[in-house]
Amino acid sequence: MNPKFNLWIEVDQQVALSVWRVKLLEAIAVTGSISAGAEKMGVPYRIAWQKIHEMEERLGEKLVETQTGGKEGGGTTLTPLALAYVTKFNQFNQEAQNYLLSLYQDIFC
């Protein structure tokens, strides 16, 4: 047996950050595009954009910067704040997992 959990952070009882949402931000950072990030996550662009909008609204901060035009086309980057949220959420999630595994072993093993 192994313990599992799904972490999310709420603002006013609505999900602002979650494992899935942070992975979406990471996919956008890696691909440089919301549409490519959505494809990497296996969701339609519409859903990815909706989740980004929800995060921005709930956190009260801009998380992505989109560029348009030019011969290279558009693109999307994460704001410095979004990058900080990704780093902090991943650290919090990892430390929580480590703690829960230790607690599980103390109680069950």
Backbone as CSV, one residue per row, in Angstrom:
resi,resn,N_x,N_y,N_z,CA_x,CA_y,CA_z,C_x,C_y,C_z
1,MET,0.834,-1.186,0.000,0.000,0.000,0.000,0.878,1.248,0.000
2,ASN,0.385,2.274,-0.719,1.055,3.569,-0.739,0.013,4.673,-0.651
3,PRO,0.273,5.692,0.162,-0.680,6.804,0.253,-0.592,7.685,-0.982
4,LYS,-1.736,8.229,-1.390,-1.806,9.183,-2.506,-2.696,10.336,-2.075
5,PHE,-2.428,11.503,-2.594,-3.305,12.634,-2.331,-3.212,13.609,-3.480
6,ASN,-4.236,14.440,-3.597,-4.291,15.453,-4.637,-4.360,16.811,-3.955
7,LEU,-3.373,17.636,-4.186,-3.271,18.931,-3.530,-3.833,20.030,-4.425
8,TRP,-4.593,20.938,-3.817,-4.995,22.152,-4.513,-5.086,23.275,-3.494
9,ILE,-5.021,24.495,-3.978,-5.122,25.685,-3.146,-6.333,26.471,-3.622
10,GLU,-7.164,26.862,-2.671,-8.385,27.588,-2.991,-8.293,29.049,-2.575
11,VAL,-9.026,29.867,-3.304,-9.261,31.256,-2.941,-10.778,31.417,-2.939
12,ASP,-11.333,31.833,-1.822,-12.790,31.975,-1.691,-13.521,30.704,-2.120
13,GLN,-13.007,29.562,-1.675,-13.590,28.240,-1.911,-13.635,27.839,-3.388
14,GLN,-12.746,28.420,-4.189,-12.618,28.040,-5.593,-11.153,27.711,-5.880
15,VAL,-10.939,26.670,-6.660,-9.574,26.224,-6.949,-8.813,27.306,-7.704
16,ALA,-7.673,27.692,-7.144,-6.796,28.665,-7.797,-5.566,27.970,-8.367
17,LEU,-4.987,27.064,-7.612,-3.830,26.286,-8.060,-4.069,24.834,-7.699
18,SER,-3.642,23.958,-8.587,-3.726,22.520,-8.348,-2.572,21.861,-9.091
19,VAL,-2.387,20.588,-8.829,-1.332,19.857,-9.534,-1.559,19.973,-11.044
20,TRP,-2.794,19.739,-11.483,-3.090,19.786,-12.916,-2.873,21.181,-13.485
21,ARG,-3.333,22.204,-12.782,-3.192,23.575,-13.278,-1.719,23.995,-13.351
22,VAL,-0.936,23.582,-12.376,0.495,23.897,-12.410,1.163,23.157,-13.563
23,LYS,0.757,21.921,-13.818,1.310,21.192,-14.975,0.950,21.901,-16.279
24,LEU,-0.241,22.470,-16.348,-0.629,23.239,-17.536,0.295,24.442,-17.703
25,LEU,0.543,25.175,-16.633,1.466,26.312,-16.716,2.855,25.857,-17.156
26,GLU,3.316,24.732,-16.631,4.624,24.201,-17.021,4.638,23.818,-18.506
27,ALA,3.548,23.225,-18.985,3.464,22.843,-20.402,3.503,24.075,-21.294
28,ILE,2.849,25.145,-20.880,2.873,26.394,-21.649,4.280,26.973,-21.646
29,ALA,4.946,26.926,-20.498,6.322,27.444,-20.410,7.257,26.674,-21.338
30,VAL,7.096,25.356,-21.376,7.973,24.512,-22.196,7.699,24.703,-23.686
31,THR,6.419,24.773,-24.050,6.059,24.838,-25.477,6.019,26.257,-26.023
32,GLY,5.867,27.249,-25.135,5.793,28.635,-25.584,4.456,28.994,-26.201
33,SER,3.432,28.192,-25.899,2.132,28.405,-26.534,1.028,27.783,-25.687
34,ILE,-0.093,28.486,-25.601,-1.240,27.918,-24.890,-1.787,26.723,-25.663
35,SER,-1.893,26.837,-26.976,-2.452,25.729,-27.764,-1.545,24.501,-27.702
36,ALA,-0.238,24.686,-27.790,0.681,23.541,-27.702,0.699,22.980,-26.286
37,GLY,0.604,23.855,-25.293,0.533,23.391,-23.913,-0.733,22.585,-23.671
38,ALA,-1.848,23.053,-24.236,-3.118,22.327,-24.121,-3.006,20.959,-24.785
39,GLU,-2.409,20.933,-25.959,-2.239,19.658,-26.666,-1.381,18.698,-25.837
40,LYS,-0.312,19.223,-25.261,0.569,18.391,-24.430,-0.196,17.824,-23.230
41,MET,-1.144,18.586,-22.715,-1.954,18.150,-21.575,-3.149,17.296,-22.000
42,GLY,-3.401,17.229,-23.307,-4.507,16.418,-23.812,-5.873,17.046,-23.616
43,VAL,-5.919,18.387,-23.635,-7.195,19.093,-23.490,-7.356,20.102,-24.627
44,PRO,-8.596,20.460,-24.931,-8.809,21.491,-25.950,-8.259,22.850,-25.489
45,TYR,-7.893,23.670,-26.451,-7.398,25.022,-26.177,-8.380,25.781,-25.289
46,ARG,-9.654,25.657,-25.577,-10.708,26.367,-24.846,-10.634,26.065,-23.348
47,ILE,-10.410,24.808,-22.995,-10.320,24.412,-21.590,-9.054,24.999,-20.958
48,ALA,-7.948,24.928,-21.671,-6.695,25.480,-21.146,-6.848,26.973,-20.885
49,TRP,-7.408,27.694,-21.846,-7.578,29.137,-21.690,-8.533,29.440,-20.536
50,GLN,-9.588,28.654,-20.400,-10.543,28.829,-19.300,-9.843,28.668,-17.946
51,LYS,-9.002,27.639,-17.819,-8.303,27.395,-16.553,-7.308,28.516,-16.245
52,ILE,-6.623,29.006,-17.257,-5.701,30.125,-17.061,-6.475,31.350,-16.580
53,HIS,-7.583,31.628,-17.246,-8.414,32.768,-16.867,-8.908,32.630,-15.427
54,GLU,-9.352,31.430,-15.042,-9.801,31.196,-13.670,-8.676,31.443,-12.666
55,MET,-7.479,30.926,-12.968,-6.350,31.132,-12.061,-6.041,32.614,-11.905
56,GLU,-5.992,33.330,-13.036,-5.680,34.757,-12.992,-6.738,35.523,-12.204
57,GLU,-7.984,35.195,-12.432,-9.073,35.875,-11.738,-9.024,35.602,-10.233
58,ARG,-8.820,34.361,-9.854,-8.837,33.985,-8.446,-7.610,34.468,-7.692
59,LEU,-6.475,34.511,-8.377,-5.244,34.984,-7.742,-5.105,36.497,-7.838
60,GLY,-5.876,37.108,-8.733,-5.817,38.552,-8.908,-4.536,39.023,-9.560
61,GLU,-3.934,38.147,-10.361,-2.645,38.454,-11.001,-2.598,37.868,-12.406
62,LYS,-1.882,38.537,-13.279,-1.661,38.027,-14.633,-0.605,36.922,-14.566
63,LEU,-0.897,35.794,-15.215,0.030,34.661,-15.181,0.696,34.388,-16.522
64,VAL,0.070,34.810,-17.618,0.654,34.580,-18.943,0.707,35.881,-19.729
65,GLU,1.714,35.973,-20.569,1.877,37.086,-21.494,1.816,36.503,-22.900
66,THR,0.915,37.011,-23.719,0.808,36.512,-25.093,1.330,37.571,-26.054
67,GLN,2.037,37.098,-27.054,2.549,37.956,-28.107,1.840,37.574,-29.403
68,THR,1.564,38.552,-30.239,0.919,38.273,-31.520,1.739,38.881,-32.642
69,GLY,1.486,38.344,-33.837,2.076,38.921,-35.032,3.538,38.589,-35.236
70,GLY,4.135,39.336,-36.159,5.518,39.079,-36.517,5.621,37.869,-37.418
71,LYS,6.740,37.730,-38.088,6.871,36.595,-39.002,7.063,35.283,-38.260
72,GLU,7.413,35.356,-36.977,7.546,34.138,-36.190,6.230,33.757,-35.513
73,GLY,5.184,34.569,-35.728,3.891,34.278,-35.117,3.842,34.738,-33.677
74,GLY,2.879,34.235,-32.952,2.686,34.635,-31.561,3.494,33.789,-30.620
75,GLY,3.019,33.719,-29.437,3.679,32.918,-28.420,3.180,33.323,-27.062
76,THR,3.462,32.497,-26.096,3.028,32.767,-24.732,4.156,32.441,-23.773
77,THR,4.352,33.323,-22.822,5.322,33.084,-21.753,4.622,33.262,-20.407
78,LEU,5.187,32.652,-19.403,4.672,32.837,-18.057,5.267,34.112,-17.476
79,THR,4.472,34.812,-16.686,4.984,35.984,-15.992,5.929,35.518,-14.877
80,PRO,6.776,36.415,-14.400,7.639,36.045,-13.265,6.820,35.541,-12.069
81,LEU,5.652,36.123,-11.841,4.811,35.673,-10.731,4.325,34.246,-10.961
82,ALA,3.935,33.925,-12.186,3.491,32.560,-12.499,4.628,31.571,-12.266
83,LEU,5.827,31.928,-12.703,6.983,31.050,-12.478,7.223,30.839,-10.986
84,ALA,7.036,31.896,-10.190,7.198,31.767,-8.742,6.124,30.856,-8.159
85,TYR,4.866,31.007,-8.619,3.792,30.129,-8.147,4.099,28.669,-8.478
86,VAL,4.576,28.416,-9.683,4.907,27.042,-10.093,5.979,26.471,-9.171
87,THR,7.030,27.222,-8.939,8.121,26.761,-8.080,7.639,26.512,-6.659
88,LYS,6.910,27.465,-6.097,6.436,27.330,-4.713,5.428,26.192,-4.570
89,PHE,4.506,26.070,-5.533,3.514,24.995,-5.456,4.203,23.640,-5.525
90,ASN,5.142,23.489,-6.452,5.849,22.212,-6.581,6.643,21.881,-5.324
91,GLN,7.265,22.878,-4.719,8.004,22.646,-3.478,7.046,22.243,-2.366
92,PHE,5.934,22.960,-2.235,4.934,22.656,-1.213,4.378,21.247,-1.410
93,ASN,4.058,20.897,-2.649,3.514,19.582,-2.969,4.520,18.483,-2.617
94,GLN,5.782,18.670,-2.967,6.803,17.662,-2.679,7.004,17.485,-1.181
95,GLU,7.066,18.592,-0.462,7.257,18.496,0.981,6.042,17.870,1.657
96,ALA,4.850,18.175,1.170,3.630,17.568,1.717,3.628,16.065,1.454
97,GLN,4.037,15.659,0.251,4.118,14.234,-0.058,5.107,13.531,0.861
98,ASN,6.267,14.146,1.067,7.274,13.549,1.948,6.740,13.407,3.369
99,TYR,6.068,14.444,3.860,5.520,14.396,5.204,4.447,13.310,5.319
100,LEU,3.545,13.247,4.344,2.477,12.250,4.395,3.025,10.829,4.300
101,LEU,4.057,10.620,3.506,4.677,9.299,3.430,5.282,8.923,4.779
102,SER,5.956,9.870,5.416,6.543,9.621,6.734,5.450,9.335,7.766
103,LEU,4.388,10.117,7.734,3.276,9.907,8.655,2.608,8.555,8.420
104,TYR,2.425,8.218,7.158,1.850,6.925,6.782,2.707,5.790,7.329
105,GLN,4.025,5.891,7.133,4.922,4.834,7.614,4.888,4.721,9.125
106,ASP,4.803,5.855,9.827,4.725,5.839,11.292,3.452,5.162,11.767
107,ILE,2.369,5.361,11.076,1.076,4.844,11.524,0.798,3.437,11.015
108,PHE,1.100,3.166,9.761,0.726,1.887,9.158,1.816,0.820,9.197
109,CYS,3.053,1.233,9.312,4.146,0.250,9.220,4.753,-0.081,10.567
